[in-house]
Amino acid sequence: MNPLSQAPGPVITIEGIVIDVIVHREPKAAPEQDVPDFLEHGAMIDTGASDTCIDYRIAHALKLRQIDQRTIGTVGGPIQVAVFLGVLEIPQLGFKRLDRMFAPKIERINYSVLIGRSVLREFLFTYDGPANVCHFARPHGQPDHHDDFAT
């Protein structure tokens, strides 16, 4: 049985594995001259990533607040990364949440944002390889979005 057939709401279909996202400064961030409140980017859906990763240049351009430093595993081995606090919005999915964002300093990356399992776990999610489409639906009883990140 297809779990998406049991979803209480609509199933959203995205062509490919890239989805448009908006990275916002955290709500309590004071406005700064020449600092945008948000940036729009294409994001790759990455089921192998635990968390959301953004290019460090996004974090610096938005002047996101650094909240931690962590070691993460990458294809090239473990690396130290800064962890920033920002708001990730995925308009097509009705998703917007204050979240931690890992910001590796990798010069050669294909996408500026990776959407990992910390976001994907909010959805019933399937990938149809032959058709190259992703299907998203909300699990029964799950709100459209939430903000449960505690700093």
N, C-alpha and C positions, 0 to 999 in steps of 0.2 A: 504494500500500500504506500502511496506517495504521501509523505507527511504534509506537504503543502495543500493537499486536498482537504485537510482537516483545519486549515487556518481560518479563523473567524473573519478576517478582513480580506482585502484584495491581495493578489499576488502581483508583485512588481517585477517586470522582466527588463533586464539590462543587457544590451548587446556587448559581448566581450567581457573582459575582466577589468576594465577601467571605468571609473565612475567619477563624476564631478563632485568636488568637496569644497567647503569654505572653512578656512582656519581663521578663527577670531581671537582677538585678545581677550583675556579673562574679563568678566563683567565689571569687576572692581578696579580695573586698571585705569589710571588717570589718563586723559587724552594728552597726547604729546604732539608738538608741531612736527610735520613731515613724517609721522608714523601712521600708517594706515590702520584702521580698526580691524580689517580682515583682508585676506588674500584668497583668491580662487585658484584651484589647481585640479588637475586630473590625478586620481589616486588609483593605484593598482590594488586589487583585492588579492591578499596574500594569506592563504590558509596556513602557511608555514610560520607566519609571524605571530608571536604572542600578543603584541601590543601595536598601537599606532606609532609609526615612525614618520617623521617629517625631516626634510632636508634642513640642516642647521641654518641655512641662509634664510629660510622662512621664519625660524625662531628669532633670528637677529633682526630681520626686517620689521617684524611686529613688536620687537622688544618684549617677548614673552618672558615671564618670570621663571628663572631656573629654580627648581625645587629639589633636585637630587643629581647625583652622578652615579651611574651604574655600569657594570660590565654586561654586554649582551653578546650572544653568539651570532656570527655571520658566516656566510659561505667561506670567507677568507680566514675565519678564526675569531676568537673573542676580541672585542674592542671596548674601550671606555667611551661612554657617551654621556652627554648632558641630558637631563630630563627636565622638560619645561611644562608649564601649566597653560592650557589654552582651551578653546572651545572648538570642537569638531562638529561641523554641520554637513549632513548629506541630504540636500533638499529632496532628491528623488525618493528617498526612503522616509522622509519625515523625521529624521534623526538629528538631534542637536544635544550635545552633552559636554560639560566641563570635564576635561580628562587630562591625564599625563601624556606627554608626547616625547618619545625618545628621538634625539636629534643627532644622528651620526654625522661625522665629517668625512663623507665619502665623496670624492670628486666625480666619479663615474657611476651614476645611477640612471636607471631608465625613467623613473618617476619621482616626483618631489614628495609624494605621500604614499605610504603603504598602509592599507587597512588590514589589521590583524584580527585575531580571534577575540580580543577584548571588545571589539565592536560586533563582529559577526555572531557572537554568542547571543546577541539580542534578537536574532532573527532565526526563523526557519530558512535555511539557505541551501540551494542546490546549484550545481554547475552542470550544464549539459554540454559536454565536450564537442560532440559532432556538430551541434548547432551553434556552439560558441556563445551561449547565453547563460546568465545567472538569473536565478529566480529568488526573490525575497518575499517573506510574509512574516507577520507578527504572530508569535505563539498566542494561544488562547489566554486571555486575561492579562496580557502584557500591555503596559501603557505605550503610547506612541513614542515617547522619549522620557528620559529621566536624568536627573543630575545627582548621582549618589557618590561623587568623588569627594573624599575627605582629605584635606591637606594636613 
